[in-house]
Amino acid sequence: MAMPRKLKNMNVYNDANSYQGLAKTATLPDLARKMEAWRGAGMDGPVKADMGHSDDGLQFEWTIGGMDLISIRQYGVTNASGVPLRFAGAYQRDDTGEVSVVEVILRGRHESYSFGDAEPGEDTEHTITTTCTYYKLIVDGNVEVEIDLLGMVFMVNGVDRLAEQRAAIGL
């Protein structure tokens, strides 16, 4: 029997600044497509056409302990890709002990910054939601998914899914 890879440890980096000891949770962006049902003449049911990435976009939500001036000072940055973030995770199988290195590279800007509850003598957590224009998932050194919304790049396991579309429109 095999056992799944489980996240054993992680770190978050904001503009190359390590959040070791500060980052508590990280919710990685959902990978979602916008699908539109089409049922034409002679079809027994609808088939969903892929219309590109979901309208919900790429959202990275992360929670940190305490007050963090680096991320607060990034709030309202005007460049849509102005905040570089990186998630580094160690996923381990308990049957073999094998550790997989999972890295997610993101670029975007902070959409919301929740300061949470302020209560003396209690834990202080801030939650930041970063909307991203760029996403790259690397597992054990292999680029599994790369999405550059502004550059019209969509790669999955080395296959450029938008190459023909970019060529068709002269990009």
ABEGO torsion letter per residue (X at the ends): XBBBBBBABBBBBBGGBBABGABABBBBBBBBBBBBBBBBBGBABBBBBBAEBBAAEBBBBBBBBEBBAAAAAABGBABAAABBBBBBBBBBBAAAGBBBBBBBBBBBBBABBBAEBBBBGBBBBBBBBBBBABBBBBBGGBBABBBBAAAGBBBBGGBBAAAAAAAAAGX
